[in-house]
């Protein structure tokens, strides 16, 4: 009989959001007369920017004409999109990123999950807690960890993120190899200052480590001086890979488009000490296992960089940040300590009680879905994450229900 990859058996019983869906579906089945409002999973609700719709239609029309029809495109992405990304997302910030260092994909979740494939199995990992579960689960699947004990896997250096450090962990005292960072952070909404990111780059240089920097929410940064990219930090090209997405920038959760930046001067060694280009390794993996994002979707993504597109995408993020402010203000009035919501679409709330208990309270009494912090790690216990992704009317209704439940 065929054998399984036994590392999968070390995973927790279910993925966080699958567990949430199970509880919500059970409530809906038993209470069909009580409509729920979902402020849990980070899925957008508002329509695509008009410029993206126009680009999709135009590209679809091109596919109907033999002269402009597109078949397989370059796996790394079309030049028109890669060049726009390099120019507007990096060079405009003073970051020296070239178009051929950009790899277009169908989602940052896929990229942050897949990138670990090109690295050795015995690397020492540093991962924040609380954290987006994909960082940990994919390394468990790959066999880089031991079993889970008391909610944590052996083989991982957990970087505690809490109120004492502003939910931004400092580099550990011990040397590690592969570091996962996410700013603005999911789930806490915290942002890292330039000085804090400089400390991480310096640490990576000192220890020969690599930073995997998830910047999926950079479009929500509003505080002046907060870096939008790790490559704004001197020397980061030597030690960092960055991931970005159009999902939260322009509402592409249903279209699927993102990209990863791998600088060409980024090096890693094999067991014999020979240097290899990480860019070349990722290119080999990408072109072997991925067939490219569709032409119409890439044209829609490129339209975001036009003057109209930039204005419309900014308006979309402003709308969600408006929701976030309402949520944070409302929870503050109920005397719950909060962070996030100012530079991120998530509000991280200290509930002072078991996080799944609080989740069930809001679901059963207010018919509002949040995300229990315990699902993001041991340090998430006692917290919940509330997402700003919904209509203004639904957010206002949800907050009224929450207030009535918690007062």
Helices and strands as residue ranges (DSSP letters): G 6-10, H 16-30, E 37-38, H 50-62, H 79-85, I 86-90, G 91-93, G 99-101, E 102-105, H 108-114, G 115-118, E 125-129, H 133-142, E 148-149, E 152-153, E 156-160, G 163-165, E 178-182, H 194-207, E 210-214, G 218-220, G 230-232, G 236-238, E 240-245, H 247-250, G 252-254, E 258-262, E 267-269, E 275-277, H 278-289, H 295-303, H 307-333, E 338-340, E 346-350, H 355-361, I 362-366, E 368-369, E 371-372, G 373-376, G 378-380, E 383-387, H 392-406
